[in-house]
Amino acid sequence: MQTQVNLSEIGRLIDGHLENPSSILGPHPVEYRGERAVAVRSFLPNAQAAWVIDRASGTRRPMRKLHPAGFYEAICEGVVDAGRSTHHDAATSIDHATYRIQMADKTGKVVDIADPYAVPSIMSDYDRYLLGEGKHYRLYDTLGAQLRTVGDSDGVNFAVWAPNARVVQVVGDFNGWDGRAHVAKLDQSVGIWELFIPGVKAGQKYKFRILDQHGQWVDKTDPVGFAAELPPLTASIVSDLGNYQWADNDWMESRSEMDPMHVPMNVYECHLGSWQKGPGRTHGWLDYRDLAHRLADYCRRMNFTHVELLPITEHPFTGSWGYQTVGYFAPTSRHGSPEDFMYFVDYLHQHNIGVIVDWVPAHFPKDGHGLRRFDGSALYEHADPRQGEHPDWGTMIFNFGRNEVRNFLVANALFWLEKYHIDGLRVDAVASMLYLDYSREAGEWIPNQYGGRENLEAIEFLREFNVAVHEHHPGVVTVAEESTAWPGVSRPVYDGGLGFTYKWNMGWMNDTLAYMHREPVHRGHHQNDLTFSMIYAFTENFMLPLSHDEVVHGKGALLSQMTGDMWQKFANLRLLYSYMWTHPGKKLLFMGGELGQWNEWNHDDGPDWLLLDFESHRGIQELIADLNRVVLENPALYELDFSSEGFEWVDCMNWEESTLVYLRKGLEGSEPLLICANFTPVVRHDYRVGVDKAGFWKEIFNSDSDRYGGSNVGNYPGAKTTGQAHHGRTDSIQVTLPPLGVTIFRREEA
């Protein structure tokens, strides 16, 4: 039939190849019978009839079906300039912002919808400016699937960054996964495709179907999707993140005033998928709400202050433990919905447990529905594999030099803090980001502009990330897993550092475990493995990790790594933990370590809770609970973790007997603690220790207590000073050092 639309354009629209559907769909000014008018056009493949309804007057104009595939048009006479009427005849006037499309589907059901191609963009000019600058830190309020009301039409605004795509369709269960009727509009200034689709509701599934720059169609998960299907399914799910009623105001207010330098932090690292299982559930996965109650109760009983979760972002392969993220804005559906995860965080906060999550900006997987070659181009990653691929992990590396990529990641970090009240982000694999030659041979990497190996763009990204987090969310901590001697990881950006709150002390971990693997008879020759950490202990704000990485890939569990017979293995593990908890630095222990797990961690099985049927394993658990309590009750063990004023050697030179004696100190008014450690199975009787203050030194902790499965050798209730100078100090006490044990003393006034 007669129309002013080019028929070839109609054909390209119907087969899904029209790059700019707004050129023919929606309201358009036309000449009709010598007068100016407006043509309203829609592609409604599921309609058998359609009308244009003027909301103000109720005028109902039938639409002509110009193509049997479902291309409709109505000429609205007396209307000009896309909806500005030249007269006041309500029967013949129409406004593009106030009309609706009415359609009768093939079953005869009549529905009213807003015209997606007559809806203005959700983006303001300021949004476009910030996106172009790479500083739109709330892009999650603009991109993705945003629930939106236009006039009296409820629906969802879909927006995705894909500047090199030829066509972007929105497909989902709301259109039978046929995107021809929902081709997005391109804003060329920012490379974002956008479309409002009326009638779409929370809970519906969708993807972006992209005709990439090579002419290939590919279905992609929404990079800013708030929820996703349970893997192996891959669709995103429309979600409303604004309905949950938080009840953690007290926690959030106190957190904003917290100084992370001077607070206790005993962190329980946990993989939610395997920590505990539930019979009758998919793969035994518990939901977030059930996990919240179990984990809060457990952490309170064990005196942990925080949990750190292995990545909870959506990931296709369970065996990656979450470190190969696809859905950066979606908590994994393995344990429930976004609201369920909000409840998880909220409940832990109400029970005074902080929540840290692992965050993975270092790399992303190659899965076809993910970020790789998103619009056919290397959009999020580097095109050159020498920069864009991890040779060890088979994953892609973000292009940190691109404004939009840095913006995506920084906004993602802030998203978890804003929408989910997360208390900290532990950044995985920082070393792989800092070095261009990380795990690469000569010729396999590209130097920076100065010829060096430092990844200058990644450095600037990490600084921007840390500044944004600390500026927008005071009290939130950022933690770097950085395994090299890169200087200033936890120093402020204004002082030349990377800006992290804490850095994992991988050197302490490696040296200490190497020492503990040795037979006690040989340890005296390796005393420096223990004392070396104090040479650099205050160059960074360190967290001491015994993480999941130390109990996988054939290393065995910590208990099985200990040397000696059965008794010595347990004693050595108690010794390791006690030494760790009294060493400067915040503490982190991976789940199962507190049980004295024998087998290394398996993500399908998790901790062997049945071990608690045995007294020796219950003793390890009680030891961890008591060490955490001792930290909480004694500011000397946390107030000056990052200052040399908080630590003092009493004797580190007795390598023949493999003993260490040191003081931990807090701020003024805090009573110092005296720690004595014996790294051999030989009891040291009448062991003289120098002290500065006369009086009674109470033994407040002994790792050899029979409460923990030890031999109960110790000094209960403590020791009085003798008036004899020792260790260069004015007084001393004589104590018994238990075998493979640590004792802690605190001076009492009486």
ABEGO torsion letter per residue (X at the ends): XBBABBAAAAAAAAAGABABAAAABEBBBBBBGGBBBBBBBBBBAABABBBBBBAAAGBBBBBBBABAAGBBBBBBBGBBGGGBBABABAAABBBAAABBBBBBBAAGBBBBBBBAAABBBABBAAAAAAAAAGABAAAAAABEBBBBBBEABBBBBBBBBBAABABBBBBBAAAGGBAAABBBBBBAAAGBBBBBBBGBBBGBBBBBBBBBAAGBBBBBBBAABABBBBOABABBBBBBAAABBBAAAAAAAAAAABBAAABBBBBBBBBAAAABBBBGBBGGBBBAAAAAAAAAAAAAAAGBABBBBBBABBBABAAAGGABBABAABBBAAAEBAAAAAAAAAAAAAAGBBBBBBBBAABBBABAABABGAAGBBAABBABAAAABBAAAGBBBBBAABAAAAAAAAAAAAAAAAAAGBABBBBBGAAAAABAABGBBBGABBBBAAGBABBAAAAAAAAAAAAAAAAABBGBBBBBBBABABBGAABBAAAGBAGBABBBBAAAAAAAAAAAABBAAAAAAAAAAAAAAAAAAAABBBBBBBBAAAABGGAEBAAAABBEBAAAAAAAAAAAAAAAAABBEBBBBBBGAAAGBABBBBAAAEBBAAAAABAAAAAAAAAAAAAAAAAAABAAAAAAAABAAABBBABAABAAAGBBBBBBBBBBGBBBBBBBBBABABBBBGBBBBBABBEBBBBABBAABAAAGBAGBBAOAEBBBAGBBBGGBABBBBBBBBBGBBBBBBBBAX
